[in-house]
């Protein structure tokens, strides 16, 4: 008789790995042989693959620059290499343990604390960084969609629908930002905030007092307003430098992606590469460990094969891009985490916080 406390034979953590293994075996059996894959690898131009790695490293360098710009507004000065490693660690945490996003934020705050950054500073800069990077991902997606329309690729009705909805969404957002302080919009904001706060207190807080008791509507509304005010201040300071950092990140990541195609002798038209890049970063974002391990690689290989790329070449390109743009940075981030955790135990007397730090609020 099985004891009640015994673990099931197949752990839920092992199930995604088993599914991935079966998918990979199926793709290999249905696709090219190992000799075909070996032929593509032997003919590879490793110089382009090295460039792909360097461009991906440059993308994280651009994110490091962006964080330096944001943290400098609070007079928090972090050594560039240390900030670079923190960005890699955050990528590792978000991928390895997706449910620990909040814990990753706590870790970032702890790693920045020796340089004078409070938890509020770490929270605000992380939120702003996430919003800005998301915008830099959405923009090339619309550019790729425009290329598709100009060259008659795909279903034009779907593309026009998505493009018009996107333009309407971006235009509405621009008008909303422009009129944010107008009297009419402030009245609408007050009504929405009051209604949402009442719903929170009456329905959620009353049902889950143990979990939400410390967060009544007044507290999280004040917190949200504080974050919005700080985000506005950050975005209005040095906007040219912030946009330059985002453009540098997107360009570096795109060049790293193109380098993987060139490394294995695949030359595609620029608009096709741009389209594939926008689709790839979407799949790459969804392919987190452990649920998406392997699934992203198989999905990318299938996607590239739809654009007249040989299946064996598509598989190798997908694996190369995931290795250079996803797995390698996160592996370095994991090792950096172990290294910084060891350094964190020792006092950083020589790297204390700068005088006169401005804290948000």
N, C-alpha and C positions, 0 to 999 in steps of 0.2 A: 504493500500500500504506500502510495506516494505521500510524503509529508507535506503539510500545507506551506511550510516555509521554503521548500526546495525550489530552485530556479528551473525555469522551463528548459527543455532540451535545446531549443534554438533561440538564443537571445535576440531581443529586438535590435540590438546594436549590430549583430552579425548579419541580419537579414539584408540590408542594403549592399553589403559587400558580396554576399552570395548572388544577389540579383545582378550586380555589375559583372561578376565573374562569368555568369551564364550568358550575359549579353555579349561580352567580349569573345567568348568561345563561339557563340553563334555567328558573330560578324566575321571572325577568322575563317570559319568553316564555309560560310556562304560567299566570302569575298576572296581576295587574292591569297595566293600561297605564300609561305614564308620565304621562298626563293625570290618572289616578286618584291616583297618588302625589303629583302636583303639587297636586291639590285638597286632600288631607289636610294637606300642608305649609302651604298658604296659610291654612287654617282653624286652624292651631296657635295655642295660647295660650303665648306665649314666656315669660311670667312663671313658669309652672310648670316650664319647662325650665331657667330660670335657678335656680330653687329646687333642682332636681335636682342641678345642678352644685355649688351651695353645700352641699347635704347630703352629697354625695360627698366634698367637701373636708373637711367635718366628720368623716367616717368616718376619714380619714387623720389628722386632728387627734386623734381618740380613740386611734389606734394610737401616735401620737407620745407622748401622755400615758402610755399603757401602758409604752412603752420608758423614759420618764423615771422611772416608778416602779421598774422593774427595775434600771436603771442606778444609781439613787440608793442602792441597797443596797450598792454598791461605791464610793460617794462619787464617782461620775463625773457631773459636771454639764456637760451640753451645752446651748448656747443653743437655745431652743425652735424657732426658724426653721431652724437648721442640722439639728436632729434631724428635723424635718418633711421637709426636702429629702432626707435620707438614707433615710427610709422610701419616698419616691417613687423614689429611685434603685434601691433593692432591688427594688421592684415592676417597674421597667423591666428590670433584669438578669435576674430570674427569668422574665420573659415573653419578652424578646428572645432570650436564649440559655439555654434550659431546661437544657442539659447543663452549664452553668457555675454550678450552685448552690454548689459549694465555692468557686469563684472569687468569687462574689458575697459569700460570707462573709468571704473574705480582704479584699475591697474594703471591706466594712463595718468590719472591724477596723482597716484603714488610715485610714479616715475618722474613726474614733473615737479613734485613737491620740493625736492632739494634746491630748485632754482627759483623758488618763490611763487610758484603757481598754486593757487588755491583750487579746491574742488569746483568752485563756480567757474573759474577761468578755464579749467580743463573741460567742463561741460559745455560752456558757450562756444569755445573754439572748435570742439568736436562737432557740435551741431552745425555750425557755419561751414566747416569743411565738408561735411556730408552733403549739405544743400548745394554747395558750389560744385562739387565733383559730380553730383547727380545732374546738375544743369549742363555741365561740360560733356556728359554722356548723351543726354537727350539731344543736344544741338547737332552733333554729327549724324545722329539718326535721321533727323529731318533733312539734312543735306543729302544723305544717301537716298532717302525717299524721293527727293527732287531729281536726283540723277536717274532713278528708275523711271520717273514720269517722262523725262526728256528723251530717254532712249527706248521707251516702250517696253520695259521689262516688267513682267508680272501682270496682275489684274489691275487695270487702270481705275476701275470703279472703287475698288477697295483702297487703292493708294490715294486717290483724290479724297475719299471720305476721311481717311486717317490724317492726311495733310491738312484738310480744312478744319477738322476738329482740333488738331494741334495748333494751327494758327489762331483759332478762336480761343483756345486755352491760354496760349502765350499772350495774345492781345488782351484778353480779360485780366490776366495777371498783371500786365504792365499798367493797365488803367487802374486796377485796384491799388497798386503801389503808388501811382501818381496821385490818386484821390484819397489816400489812406487817412489824411488828417482833415478831410472835409467834414462839415457839420452833418450832412446827410449820412455819410458812411459811418461816422461815429455813432449816430443814433441807431443804425442797423447793427453795429457791433454790440452796443449795449443790450439790445433785445436778444440777440443770439447768445451772448454770454450769459445773460440772466436765465434764459430758457434752458441752456445746456447745464448750468449750475444747479438749477432746480431739479432737472431730471437726474443728475448725478446724486444729489443728496437724498431724493425721495426713493429712487429705484435701486441704485447700485450700493450706496453707502449703507442703506438700511438692511440690505440683503447680505452684504459681506462686511460686517463691522470689524471682524478680526483682521482682515487683509487691508481694508481701505480706511480703517478708523483714523489713521494718522494723516489722511489726505482728504479733508473736506474740500468742497468746491472752492471756497475762498482761498485755500492755500495753493491749489494747483493753478487757479486762474491768476493769482499774483505771480506765481512762478513762470507761467507762460508769458505774461506781460513783460516780466523782467528779461526773459530770454529774447523776446522780440525787440525790446529796446536795445539790448546789447548787440544783437545781430545787425540792427540798423546802423549803429555806431561803427561797427567793424566794416560793414560793406561800403560805408561812405568815406572811410579813410583809405587812402592809397588805392583807389579802384583800378588804376592802370596797371599797377604792379600785380594786383590780384588776378586780373584778367590775363596778364602775360603769363603768370604761373600756370593758370588753367590751360591756356593754349599750348604752352610748352609740354604739359603733361599729356594732353591729347595727341599732339604731334609725335611725341616720343613713343607713346604706346602704339600709335598707328604704324610708325616706321618699324617698330619691333615686330608687329604682326606681318607687315609686308616682307620683312627680312626672312621670316620662316618660309614664305612661298618661294622667294628667290633662292633660298638655300637648297631647295629640292627641285630646282629647274622649272618652276611653274610661273610663267609670265601671263598675267591677266590684264585686261584694260583697267585704267585707273578707276573708272566709275564702278566697275565690278568689285575691285578690291575695297573701295570705300563702302560699298553696300555690304560686302562680307564682313568688314570690320565692325560695322554697326550691329549686325546680327550676332557676330562672335562675342562682343563684349556683353551682350544681353545673356547669352548662354553661359559665358564665363562667370558672370555674376551669380547665376542661379546654381552653378555647379560647385556647391560648397561641400566640404567634408562633414559628416560621413555620408549623408543621404545622397549627394550627387556625384560621389567619386566614381569615375569611369563613365557615368551617364553623359557628362559634358563632352568627354572625348569622343564617344560614339556619336553623339548628336552633331558635333562639329564635322566629323568625318562624313557623315551622311549629308550634311548641308553643302560641303565643298564639292561632293560628288555630283550634286545637282547643277553645278556650273561648269560642266564638261571637264572636270578634273578626274583623272584616273583614280579608281578607288584606292589602290595601294598608295598612291601619292597623297591622296586626301587623308588617309589614315596617319601617315607619317607627319604630314604638315600639322594635323590636329594635335598629335602627341607632342610635336616640337613646340607649338605655341603654348600648350598647357604647361609644358615643362619650363619654358623660359618666362612666361608671363604670369603663371599661377603657382606652380609647385615650388620652383626654385626660390622666389622671394619669400614664400611662407616658411620654407625650410630654414632659410637664413634667419627669419624672424623668430622661429622657435629656438634656435641656438642662441640668438641674441638675447632672448628672454632669460635663458638660463644664465648667461654671462652677466647681464645687468642685475639679476636677482642676487648673484653673488656679490657684486659691487655694492648693491643697495644695503647690505648688512654692515658695510664699513661706513663711517662718517665721511661725508664729502666736504671737508672743511675748506678745501681750496676752490670749491665751486659753489659757494654760497649764493643766496639770492642777491640781486642788485638792490641798491637803496632806493627807497621811494616808489615801490611798486604801486601801481594803480589797480585796485581790485574793482570788479564790477559791482554796481549797485549805487 
